[in-house]
Amino acid sequence: MPEYCTLWPEDPTPEHLLNCSECGLDKHNSRIIWGEGNPRAPIYILLDNPGAREDKENIPFVCGTRQALQQAAIEVGLTVEDLYVTYVLKRRPKKKYDKDKTREICMMHFKQQLQLHKPQYIFCLGNVAVQTFFQNQEIDVKSLRGFWHDVQGYQTTVAYHPLAVRRRPNLWLLFLEDWKLVANRYFQQGP
């Protein structure tokens, strides 16, 4: 397995939220994934929801989303210590659900993470993460990428979702440009 395909340490779900059922995703038979990487990292990466993390035999593996994300991070000089990956939805949805209501409920958990750790930068990957964090369903990655934005008091930038990049390799250079934008800001300004 290449160097960028590693299992990053998983951040345990807070004890009082282990059985959270407020959004209804507990009925999808997926466990809560609070985040992975360094919870005290200066750069928070926001994705839509956790992907597959274990195969059918419950053996952990690195999915395509995490491979692309880790490869880009390494190519621009960022490490697992610099990054924390978390999600709009803390559980992987496996069937239909009320997207707007569920995202609104689950974003409360992300806001708690932000208040607790106060990262310096937010990096939203994919339209779901962008629209949810920016609180605007009319925007998209294509129109916002390449720039920094002040969102809810956080320096925020965006990039395509890693799975979109895997499916459309022509997006890789744009994806890498956006990672370089983050790395350059981080290395110039620091945490």
Secondary structure as GFF3:
##gff-version 3
##sequence-region A 1 191
A	DSSP	beta_strand	10	11	.	.	.	ID=ss1
A	DSSP	three_ten_helix	15	17	.	.	.	ID=ss2
A	DSSP	three_ten_helix	25	28	.	.	.	ID=ss3
A	DSSP	beta_strand	35	37	.	.	.	ID=ss4
A	DSSP	beta_strand	43	47	.	.	.	ID=ss5
A	DSSP	alpha_helix	64	75	.	.	.	ID=ss6
A	DSSP	three_ten_helix	80	82	.	.	.	ID=ss7
A	DSSP	beta_strand	83	87	.	.	.	ID=ss8
A	DSSP	alpha_helix	99	117	.	.	.	ID=ss9
A	DSSP	beta_strand	121	125	.	.	.	ID=ss10
A	DSSP	alpha_helix	127	134	.	.	.	ID=ss11
A	DSSP	alpha_helix	141	144	.	.	.	ID=ss12
A	DSSP	beta_strand	149	151	.	.	.	ID=ss13
A	DSSP	beta_strand	154	159	.	.	.	ID=ss14
A	DSSP	alpha_helix	162	167	.	.	.	ID=ss15
A	DSSP	three_ten_helix	169	171	.	.	.	ID=ss16
A	DSSP	alpha_helix	172	189	.	.	.	ID=ss17
###
